[in-house]
Amino acid sequence: MNITTTAIGYEANLPITNPSSLVEREIELPSPRAHDLLVEIKAVSVNPADVKLRAQASAKDFPSGFRVLGFDAAGVVKSVGSAVTLFKPGDEVFYAGTIDRTGTNQRLHLVDERIVGRKPASLSFADAAALPLTSITAWEVLFDRFGLTSESRGTLLVVGATGGVGSVMVQLAEALLPKVSVIATASTPERAEYIRELGAEYTVNHRGDLTAQVLNIAPQGVDWLFTAHSEHQLPLYAEIVRPFGQIAAIDDGPRDVEPLKAKSITWHWELMFTRPVQQTPDMIAQHELLDRVADLVDEGRLRTTVTRTITPINAATLRQAHELVESGRTVGKVVVAGWK
């Protein structure tokens, strides 16, 4: 049986201030796969990835000429595929989806169970929708790329700490890495206070002399550096990361890593879509880590990073959310919740 649903997406690459930049359409869902859940979406959040795709990717690349964006979502399972074992109808879930399937900005959405977690019981759908993509990214950086454990000892520098990923990473380090000190960048006193509340031991202003500030705290250099803004920054990073240290980046573009060679510094790329897109054997790790994140939230050790909730979900409110994220000035996450 064919299922149609209301969806919000784009047909042309237009400035977000243009009313036609995001529009509402009725679309037909594809046939579900064996591991798919059909989820009734209750809330979504907008990420820089949404803004980037809308600006760069042509909707003409899609058969319908209409592309539905959206990754983060929280909702209720309506039905399950033939091979599903992790969830049942009625379960409340949250997840970040994948870049190679239709996005979450629609009333009904298909997603593979292996990248879905149980929604934290203590959070509303709106508060839960802020967490999946940034939590997966932060978790994979700390525990997969850097290989940190509860016994790891050293200093972590989080560049862009008040953004979505950084604000979760600081909390995960506080909750799970007791011997790791966190230095977080923040450009204003208000942002510095926000990130200290989340667990950062030190804050530095990246608009000032970052090298001097960091080395004053960690004279031998930091052990690990996470960045969402690596373009033109590698010579600086080479000064503030210790020999044999590690750097992980989530932004795009070719990077000349030559400045890192003298200290044998390791460079990592992190893309949280790698597991679902490549269908890696350990794809279910995203389900497992989202369940662990839900546990941390319900234990009071991790909090949502939503700082703005807009209602209801429609083309106009999603344009508003995109414009906020596109400004580059948001702290935490922007969520759009509820349907009329």
C-alpha positions in Angstrom: 0.0 0.0 0.0 1.4 3.4 -1.0 1.7 5.9 1.8 1.8 9.7 1.3 2.9 12.3 3.7 3.3 16.0 4.1 7.0 17.0 3.6 9.0 20.3 3.5 11.9 20.6 1.2 13.3 22.6 -1.7 13.1 22.6 -5.5 15.7 25.3 -6.2 18.7 26.8 -4.6 17.4 30.1 -3.3 18.3 32.4 -0.4 16.5 31.4 2.8 14.8 34.8 2.9 12.9 33.8 -0.3 9.5 32.2 0.5 10.1 29.6 -2.1 13.4 28.4 -0.6 11.6 25.8 1.4 8.1 24.7 0.4 5.5 22.1 1.5 4.5 19.2 -0.8 2.7 15.8 -0.5 5.1 13.0 -1.3 4.9 9.3 -1.6 7.1 7.3 0.7 9.3 4.7 -0.9 8.9 1.0 -0.1 10.2 0.3 3.4 13.3 -1.8 3.8 13.5 -4.8 6.1 15.1 -2.9 9.0 13.0 0.2 8.6 10.8 1.9 11.1 8.0 4.1 10.0 8.1 7.0 12.5 5.5 9.7 13.1 7.7 12.8 13.5 7.0 15.1 16.5 10.0 17.4 16.4 13.1 18.1 14.3 16.1 20.3 14.7 18.1 22.2 12.1 21.9 21.6 11.7 24.6 23.3 9.7 24.4 20.2 7.5 20.9 21.2 6.4 22.0 24.7 5.6 25.0 23.5 3.7 23.0 21.0 1.6 20.3 23.5 0.7 23.0 25.9 -0.5 25.1 23.5 -2.4 23.0 20.5 -3.6 20.6 20.7 -6.5 17.2 19.2 -5.9 17.3 18.3 -9.6 19.7 15.5 -8.6 16.6 13.7 -7.1 14.1 11.9 -9.3 11.2 14.0 -8.1 13.1 17.3 -8.4 12.2 17.9 -4.7 14.6 17.3 -1.8 13.4 16.9 1.8 16.0 18.0 4.3 16.2 17.2 8.0 18.4 14.8 10.0 17.6 15.1 13.8 14.2 13.9 14.7 12.1 12.6 17.6 8.8 10.7 17.2 6.7 7.6 17.7 7.1 4.3 15.8 4.0 3.6 13.8 5.1 0.3 12.1 8.2 -1.8 11.7 9.8 -3.8 8.9 10.1 -7.6 8.6 13.6 -7.8 10.1 13.2 -5.2 12.9 14.1 -6.5 16.4 14.9 -3.4 18.4 11.6 -1.5 18.4 7.9 -2.0 18.2 4.9 0.3 17.3 4.3 2.9 20.0 8.0 3.2 21.0 9.2 6.8 21.4 12.5 7.3 19.5 15.1 9.8 18.5 17.7 9.7 15.7 19.8 11.6 13.2 18.9 9.8 10.0 21.3 9.7 7.1 22.4 11.8 4.2 21.5 9.4 1.4 17.8 9.0 2.2 14.8 11.4 2.4 15.1 13.8 5.3 13.1 14.1 8.5 11.2 17.3 7.7 8.0 15.3 7.0 5.1 13.9 9.1 6.0 10.2 8.4 9.6 9.1 7.9 11.4 5.8 7.2 14.6 5.1 9.0 16.8 2.1 9.7 16.4 0.8 13.3 20.2 0.4 13.6 20.7 4.1 13.8 17.8 4.9 16.1 17.8 5.2 19.9 15.1 5.2 22.5 14.0 8.8 23.3 15.1 9.9 26.8 12.0 9.4 29.0 12.7 12.6 30.9 12.7 14.8 27.8 9.9 16.2 25.6 10.1 15.4 21.9 11.3 18.9 21.2 14.2 18.7 23.8 15.1 15.2 22.5 15.3 16.3 18.9 18.2 18.6 19.7 20.5 15.8 20.6 21.0 12.9 18.1 23.3 14.3 15.4 25.5 16.3 17.7 25.7 13.4 20.3 26.7 10.9 17.7 29.3 13.2 16.3 30.8 14.1 19.7 30.7 10.4 20.9 32.4 9.2 17.7 35.1 11.9 18.0 35.9 11.1 21.7 35.6 7.4 21.8 36.1 6.2 18.1 38.5 8.8 16.6 40.5 9.7 19.8 40.0 6.3 21.4 39.4 7.8 24.9 38.4 5.7 27.9 37.5 6.5 31.5 41.2 6.0 32.3 42.4 8.5 29.7 44.3 11.4 31.2 45.2 14.7 29.5 43.7 17.9 28.1 41.0 18.3 25.5 40.5 21.6 23.6 37.0 22.1 22.1 37.0 24.8 19.4 33.5 26.0 18.8 32.4 24.7 22.1 29.1 26.6 22.3 27.8 25.1 19.1 25.7 21.9 18.9 28.5 19.4 18.8 30.8 21.2 21.2 28.2 21.7 23.8 27.5 17.9 23.9 31.2 17.0 23.7 31.9 19.1 26.8 29.1 17.3 28.7 30.3 13.8 27.6 33.8 14.6 28.7 32.5 15.8 32.1 30.3 12.7 32.5 32.6 9.9 31.2 36.2 11.2 31.2 36.9 12.1 34.8 40.7 12.5 34.2 40.4 14.7 31.1 40.5 18.5 31.6 38.4 20.5 29.0 39.4 23.9 27.6 36.5 25.4 25.6 36.5 28.3 23.3 33.8 31.0 23.7 33.7 34.5 22.2 31.7 36.3 24.9 31.3 36.2 28.7 27.8 34.9 28.2 28.9 32.0 26.0 31.8 31.3 28.4 29.4 31.1 31.3 27.1 28.7 29.3 29.9 26.3 28.5 31.3 26.3 32.0 27.8 25.4 33.2 28.1 22.3 30.9 31.4 21.2 32.5 34.3 23.0 30.9 37.1 23.6 33.4 38.6 26.4 31.4 37.4 28.9 28.7 39.4 30.8 26.2 38.4 33.4 23.6 39.2 32.3 20.1 39.0 35.9 18.9 42.1 36.7 21.0 45.6 35.2 21.1 44.4 31.5 21.2 48.0 30.1 21.4 49.0 32.2 24.4 45.7 31.5 26.2 45.9 27.7 25.6 49.6 27.3 26.4 49.1 29.3 29.6 46.7 26.5 30.7 48.5 23.6 29.1 52.2 24.6 28.7 53.1 21.4 26.9 50.2 21.6 24.5 46.8 19.9 24.5 46.5 16.2 23.9 43.3 16.3 21.8 41.7 19.1 19.8 38.3 19.0 18.3 37.3 21.7 15.8 34.3 22.6 13.7 36.4 25.4 12.1 39.7 24.1 10.7 40.1 26.1 7.5 43.5 28.1 7.6 44.0 27.0 11.3 46.4 24.1 11.0 49.6 26.1 11.6 48.0 27.5 14.8 46.9 24.0 15.9 50.4 22.7 15.4 51.5 25.2 18.0 49.0 24.3 20.7 48.8 20.5 20.3 51.5 18.5 22.0 53.8 16.0 20.1 51.8 12.8 19.1 48.6 14.6 19.9 45.4 14.2 17.9 43.0 16.6 16.0 39.5 15.8 14.8 37.6 18.1 12.4 34.0 18.0 11.1 34.1 20.9 8.6 34.8 20.4 4.8 37.5 21.0 2.3 41.0 19.9 1.6 43.5 20.6 4.3 47.3 20.9 4.1 48.4 18.8 7.1 52.2 19.5 6.6 52.4 21.8 9.6 51.4 18.8 11.8 54.3 16.5 10.7 57.0 17.9 12.9 55.1 16.9 16.0 53.7 13.7 14.5 50.2 15.0 15.2 47.3 12.7 14.0 44.6 14.3 11.9 41.1 12.7 11.9 38.0 13.5 9.8 34.7 12.8 11.5 31.5 12.3 9.6 28.6 10.7 11.6 26.9 9.6 8.3 29.8 7.2 7.5 28.2 4.2 9.3 24.7 4.4 7.7 25.9 5.5 4.2 28.6 2.8 4.0 26.4 0.2 5.8 29.4 -0.7 8.0 29.3 -4.0 9.9 29.2 -2.0 13.2 26.3 0.3 12.0 24.3 -0.7 15.1 26.9 1.2 17.2 24.8 4.3 16.5 21.8 2.7 18.1 23.8 1.6 21.1 25.4 5.0 21.7 22.1 6.8 21.3 20.6 4.5 24.0 23.6 5.3 26.2 23.0 9.0 25.6 19.4 8.5 26.6 20.6 6.8 29.8 22.9 9.7 30.6 20.1 12.2 30.1 17.7 10.3 32.3 20.4 10.0 35.0 20.8 13.8 34.9 24.4 13.6 33.6 23.6 15.1 30.2 21.2 17.8 29.3 19.5 18.9 26.1 21.2 21.7 24.2 18.1 23.3 22.7 18.1 27.0 23.1 15.3 28.0 20.8 12.0 26.1 20.0 9.8 27.2 17.1 6.3 25.9 16.5 4.6 24.4 14.5 6.5 22.5 11.8 5.9 24.1 8.4 7.8 25.7 5.6 7.8 29.2 7.2 9.1 28.0 10.6 11.7 25.8 9.0 12.9 28.8 6.9 13.1 30.8 10.2 15.2 28.0 11.8 17.5 27.8 8.7 18.0 31.5 8.8 19.0 31.4 12.5 21.5 28.5 11.9 22.8 30.2 8.7 23.7 33.3 10.7 26.4 31.3 12.5 25.6 33.1 15.8 23.4 30.4 17.4 24.3 28.9 20.8 23.2 25.3 21.2 20.4 24.0 18.9 17.3 25.3 17.2 14.3 23.0 17.2 11.0 23.0 15.3 8.2 21.1 16.9 4.6 20.0 16.4 2.2 19.9 13.4 -1.1 21.7 12.9 
